[in-house]
């Protein structure tokens, strides 16, 4: 909110809030699902936390890249409305972006938490063994 007010464009506040809230809430819901479904090796106790176990770089990159693509698709309504607002200057698109960001983002968050929680509950022992195997 501060940059919008400092630039002297308070009329842009609804569109910026809508896009930000939509991306934040959708991304959080998506991360709940991804973190419960996909794991990768972590350093063993006593090892440097910055050490990357062998064979995890490509898997981490692939999972994160696909996650970004899914987030882009899920947030497409907010993104399109934001572009329309800045192209046309019509404040209606700004308010629609705010509405879409809040409703779609909150829906994605609720769905993501529920599905991620269900996956976590069903895969709990498997997840624990996947991240705690001694090599």
Number of C-alpha atoms within 10 A of each C-alpha: 11 8 10 14 12 9 8 9 10 13 13 19 17 22 28 19 20 26 26 18 23 31 24 19 23 28 23 20 24 24 19 22 22 18 14 20 14 12 16 15 17 18 15 15 9 6 9 9 10 8 10 12 12 9 10 14 12 10 14 14 11 12 14 14 12 11 16 14 11 15 19 16 11 19 23 15 17 29 20 13 23 23 15 17 20 14 9 10 13 11 16 15 21 27 21 19 30 24 20 21 30 23 16 20 27 19 16 22 23 18 17 22 19 15 19 21 16 14 17 18 12 12 13 14 10 10 18 11 10 15 14 13 10 9 4
